[in-house]
């Protein structure tokens, strides 16, 4: 408790002295310019993230649609891949290859959608603290 009182008295005893000199104003303007630069850089980074997410989404949709169209356009009796071995496991895999590939593609597309949604939410959350701190109180 005594240390807290001593620290409080030490801080209360300090009387900062402010001058209206040009060096202080130049230093303040330099710091404000640095803050503005950081603000512009962060906005540009968020804008690039948004465009990257849109590009990834479009590429994913197009590639997924092409792959699913390819899988579904082949005849149902023809397996997607075959093995020249006579193993029961490999024979089962070749017979059910269409279902396996479609399931894996569906899981991959679901994972991609959740990843994109998570990244968009991260970008939105990055933007919120920046907006709150950049507003000037009246």
Kinemage of the C-alpha trace (Angstrom):
@kinemage 1
@onewidth
@group {chain A} dominant
@subgroup {mainchain}
@vectorlist {calphas} color= white
{ca unk a 1} P 0.000 0.000 0.000
{ca unk a 2} L 2.831 2.406 0.841
{ca unk a 3} L 4.456 1.812 -2.517
{ca unk a 4} L 1.170 2.613 -4.267
{ca unk a 5} L 0.889 5.883 -2.322
{ca unk a 6} L 4.481 6.731 -3.137
{ca unk a 7} L 3.895 6.093 -6.844
{ca unk a 8} L 0.709 8.135 -6.781
{ca unk a 9} L 2.511 11.032 -5.087
{ca unk a 10} L 5.344 10.752 -7.605
{ca unk a 11} L 2.941 10.977 -10.530
{ca unk a 12} L 0.967 13.821 -8.950
{ca unk a 13} L 4.177 15.759 -8.305
{ca unk a 14} L 5.095 15.714 -11.979
{ca unk a 15} L 3.970 18.832 -13.761
{ca unk a 16} L 4.653 18.513 -17.472
{ca unk a 17} L 5.716 21.668 -19.222
{ca unk a 18} L 4.317 22.267 -22.720
{ca unk a 19} L 5.796 24.782 -25.091
{ca unk a 20} L 4.180 26.106 -28.228
{ca unk a 21} L 7.381 25.876 -30.153
{ca unk a 22} L 7.733 24.862 -33.780
{ca unk a 23} L 9.743 21.734 -32.978
{ca unk a 24} L 6.823 20.276 -31.054
{ca unk a 25} L 4.394 21.065 -33.887
{ca unk a 26} L 6.750 19.605 -36.490
{ca unk a 27} L 7.101 16.452 -34.401
{ca unk a 28} L 3.331 16.234 -33.965
{ca unk a 29} L 2.732 16.696 -37.701
{ca unk a 30} L 5.304 14.018 -38.448
{ca unk a 31} L 3.541 11.590 -36.104
{ca unk a 32} L 0.137 12.422 -37.590
{ca unk a 33} L 1.514 11.818 -41.081
{ca unk a 34} L 2.843 8.457 -39.919
{ca unk a 35} L -0.571 7.548 -38.504
{ca unk a 36} L -2.232 8.549 -41.778
{ca unk a 37} L 0.258 6.428 -43.717
{ca unk a 38} L -0.481 3.409 -41.513
{ca unk a 39} L -4.220 3.992 -41.927
{ca unk a 40} L -3.925 4.114 -45.724
{ca unk a 41} L -1.695 1.034 -45.738
{ca unk a 42} L -4.165 -0.913 -43.625
{ca unk a 43} L -7.087 0.091 -45.872
{ca unk a 44} L -5.112 -0.985 -48.947
{ca unk a 45} L -4.254 -4.311 -47.292
{ca unk a 46} L -7.892 -4.967 -46.419
{ca unk a 47} L -8.893 -4.070 -49.979
{ca unk a 48} L -6.319 -6.563 -51.355
{ca unk a 49} L -7.596 -9.236 -48.963
{ca unk a 50} L -11.138 -8.686 -50.198
{ca unk a 51} L -10.116 -9.008 -53.838
{ca unk a 52} L -8.055 -12.102 -53.072
{ca unk a 53} L -11.058 -13.673 -51.354
{ca unk a 54} L -13.327 -12.869 -54.298
{ca unk a 55} L -10.773 -14.349 -56.716
{ca unk a 56} L -10.377 -17.504 -54.601
{ca unk a 57} L -14.148 -17.884 -54.389
{ca unk a 58} L -14.614 -17.523 -58.153
{ca unk a 59} L -11.763 -19.912 -58.967
{ca unk a 60} L -13.101 -22.446 -56.463
{ca unk a 61} L -16.631 -22.291 -57.837
{ca unk a 62} L -15.435 -22.634 -61.436
{ca unk a 63} L -13.020 -25.487 -60.738
{ca unk a 64} L -15.564 -27.298 -58.554
{ca unk a 65} L -18.272 -26.943 -61.192
{ca unk a 66} L -15.959 -28.230 -63.937
{ca unk a 67} L -14.847 -31.196 -61.845
{ca unk a 68} L -18.369 -32.150 -60.770
{ca unk a 69} L -19.609 -31.731 -64.369
{ca unk a 70} L -16.806 -34.044 -65.527
{ca unk a 71} L -17.628 -36.659 -62.904
{ca unk a 72} L -21.357 -36.563 -63.615
{ca unk a 73} L -20.997 -36.518 -67.421
{ca unk a 74} L -19.304 -39.890 -67.589
{ca unk a 75} L -21.513 -42.985 -67.930
{ca unk a 76} L -22.607 -44.441 -64.605
{ca unk a 77} L -21.314 -47.925 -65.432
{ca unk a 78} L -17.779 -46.781 -66.200
{ca unk a 79} L -15.624 -46.352 -63.089
{ca unk a 80} L -13.548 -43.188 -62.844
{ca unk a 81} L -10.367 -45.151 -62.236
{ca unk a 82} L -9.477 -48.828 -62.467
{ca unk a 83} L -6.703 -50.995 -61.114
{ca unk a 84} L -5.089 -53.914 -62.953
{ca unk a 85} L -4.756 -55.892 -59.731
{ca unk a 86} L -7.181 -58.557 -58.544
{ca unk a 87} L -7.320 -57.439 -54.916
{ca unk a 88} L -10.773 -57.264 -53.323
{ca unk a 89} L -10.055 -53.849 -51.853
{ca unk a 90} L -8.891 -52.394 -55.172
{ca unk a 91} L -11.862 -53.962 -56.978
{ca unk a 92} L -14.233 -52.382 -54.437
{ca unk a 93} L -12.491 -49.012 -54.867
{ca unk a 94} L -12.825 -49.124 -58.649
{ca unk a 95} L -16.509 -50.120 -58.440
{ca unk a 96} L -17.339 -47.301 -56.029
{ca unk a 97} L -14.935 -44.735 -57.445
{ca unk a 98} L -17.701 -42.400 -58.632
{ca unk a 99} L -19.295 -42.185 -55.178
{ca unk a 100} L -15.909 -41.809 -53.474
{ca unk a 101} L -14.770 -39.015 -55.805
{ca unk a 102} L -18.101 -37.187 -55.531
{ca unk a 103} L -18.000 -37.437 -51.722
{ca unk a 104} L -14.418 -36.196 -51.538
{ca unk a 105} L -15.226 -33.304 -53.881
{ca unk a 106} L -18.294 -32.387 -51.837
{ca unk a 107} L -16.285 -32.438 -48.602
{ca unk a 108} L -13.562 -30.341 -50.217
{ca unk a 109} L -16.093 -27.801 -51.508
{ca unk a 110} L -17.717 -27.630 -48.058
{ca unk a 111} L -14.333 -27.065 -46.437
{ca unk a 112} L -13.556 -24.354 -49.013
{ca unk a 113} L -16.839 -22.550 -48.330
{ca unk a 114} L -16.236 -22.615 -44.572
{ca unk a 115} L -12.645 -21.409 -45.050
{ca unk a 116} L -13.753 -18.530 -47.243
{ca unk a 117} L -16.470 -17.588 -44.759
{ca unk a 118} L -13.947 -17.699 -41.908
{ca unk a 119} L -11.491 -15.531 -43.835
{ca unk a 120} L -14.179 -12.977 -44.657
{ca unk a 121} L -15.155 -12.831 -40.991
{ca unk a 122} L -11.484 -12.330 -40.042
{ca unk a 123} L -11.265 -9.431 -42.488
{ca unk a 124} L -14.445 -7.901 -41.077
{ca unk a 125} L -13.096 -8.285 -37.535
{ca unk a 126} L -9.800 -6.686 -38.600
{ca unk a 127} L -11.727 -3.723 -39.964
{ca unk a 128} L -13.940 -3.131 -36.887
{ca unk a 129} L -11.211 -2.078 -34.406
{ca unk a 130} L -9.690 0.141 -37.083
{ca unk a 131} L -12.985 1.932 -37.676
{ca unk a 132} L -13.557 2.464 -33.956
{ca unk a 133} L -10.120 3.950 -33.377
{ca unk a 134} L -10.101 6.142 -36.465
{ca unk a 135} L -13.244 8.098 -35.554
{ca unk a 136} L -12.661 11.452 -33.930
{ca unk a 137} L -14.832 12.157 -30.897
{ca unk a 138} L -16.756 15.463 -31.018
